[in-house]
Amino acid sequence: MFALFDLLAVRLPFQPGWLEAWGRNPLALYLAHFLLLGLVYLPDQPGLYAQAPLWLAILEMVLLVLLLSGLAFWLKKKRIVLSL
């Protein structure tokens, strides 16, 4: 995984800003990740997670990544850094 991120961030001609945005607030994204997953698991509908069809699982994954990336960019824009 590190090699993939290293390749994306250093060796390719473009600099993906989302790597920096995610790296600034890993604690906030970690907590937000569990809150977002809770929204899927709380309704107690196995069709949303355990028995979900492939298209729904992919849709949930894409939405999770987009929402977390949006939060990361918003925190970066506001210059908010959460750390221990």
Backbone torsions as a table, in degrees:
resi	resn	phi	psi	omega
1	MET	NA	-43.8	179.8
2	PHE	-60.6	-41.5	-179.7
3	ALA	-61.1	-38.4	178.2
4	LEU	-64.4	-47.2	178.6
5	PHE	-65.1	-38.2	177.5
6	ASP	-62.5	-42.5	178.0
7	LEU	-62.5	-44.0	-179.8
8	LEU	-66.5	-40.8	-171.6
9	ALA	-86.7	-30.0	-171.4
10	VAL	-113.0	-45.0	-168.4
11	ARG	-88.4	-21.5	179.2
12	LEU	-88.1	154.9	-174.1
13	PRO	-67.7	-18.7	-179.9
14	PHE	-101.8	156.4	178.0
15	GLN	-110.7	104.2	-178.9
16	PRO	-69.0	114.4	-178.2
17	GLY	-67.4	-22.1	-178.5
18	TRP	-68.9	-27.6	177.0
19	LEU	-65.8	-42.0	178.0
20	GLU	-67.2	-42.8	-179.5
21	ALA	-62.4	-42.0	178.8
22	TRP	-68.2	-36.1	-177.0
23	GLY	-73.8	-20.3	-179.1
24	ARG	-74.5	-32.3	-174.6
25	ASN	-133.4	59.9	-178.7
26	PRO	-65.7	-32.8	-179.8
27	LEU	-66.5	-44.6	179.1
28	ALA	-62.9	-41.6	-179.9
29	LEU	-69.4	-34.9	177.5
30	TYR	-62.4	-45.8	179.5
31	LEU	-68.0	-42.1	178.7
32	ALA	-63.6	-34.5	178.1
33	HIS	-59.1	-45.2	179.8
34	PHE	-69.8	-35.1	176.5
35	LEU	-64.4	-42.9	179.6
36	LEU	-67.7	-38.9	176.6
37	LEU	-65.2	-33.7	177.7
38	GLY	-61.4	-33.5	178.2
39	LEU	-63.9	-30.2	179.3
40	VAL	-80.4	-39.6	-175.1
41	TYR	-83.8	-24.7	-175.9
42	LEU	-61.5	-39.9	-177.7
43	PRO	-64.1	-7.7	-179.7
44	ASP	55.3	44.9	176.1
45	GLN	-113.7	100.4	-178.8
46	PRO	-56.1	-21.8	178.5
47	GLY	-68.3	-14.4	178.4
48	LEU	-87.7	-21.4	-177.7
49	TYR	-138.7	-61.8	-173.9
50	ALA	-70.0	-40.4	-178.1
51	GLN	-112.0	23.4	-176.8
52	ALA	-69.3	140.1	173.6
53	PRO	-67.4	161.0	-175.4
54	LEU	-57.7	-42.0	-177.9
55	TRP	-63.2	-35.5	179.6
56	LEU	-72.8	-39.1	177.5
57	ALA	-62.9	-41.2	178.3
58	ILE	-66.4	-42.4	178.2
59	LEU	-61.3	-44.1	178.2
60	GLU	-62.6	-40.8	179.2
61	MET	-64.0	-45.4	-179.7
62	VAL	-63.1	-44.4	178.6
63	LEU	-63.0	-40.0	178.6
64	LEU	-61.7	-47.1	-179.6
65	VAL	-65.5	-41.1	179.3
66	LEU	-64.9	-43.5	179.3
67	LEU	-66.0	-41.8	178.3
68	LEU	-66.8	-38.4	177.1
69	SER	-65.8	-40.6	176.8
70	GLY	-60.3	-43.4	177.0
71	LEU	-63.1	-43.0	-180.0
72	ALA	-61.7	-44.4	179.0
73	PHE	-67.6	-37.1	178.1
74	TRP	-64.4	-44.6	178.1
75	LEU	-63.1	-38.6	178.5
76	LYS	-65.8	-43.2	-179.2
77	LYS	-63.4	-39.5	179.9
78	LYS	-82.6	-2.7	-178.6
79	ARG	58.0	43.1	177.3
80	ILE	-101.9	126.5	177.9
81	VAL	-127.0	120.0	177.1
82	LEU	-100.4	124.6	179.2
83	SER	-145.1	167.3	178.8
84	LEU	-82.1	NA	NA
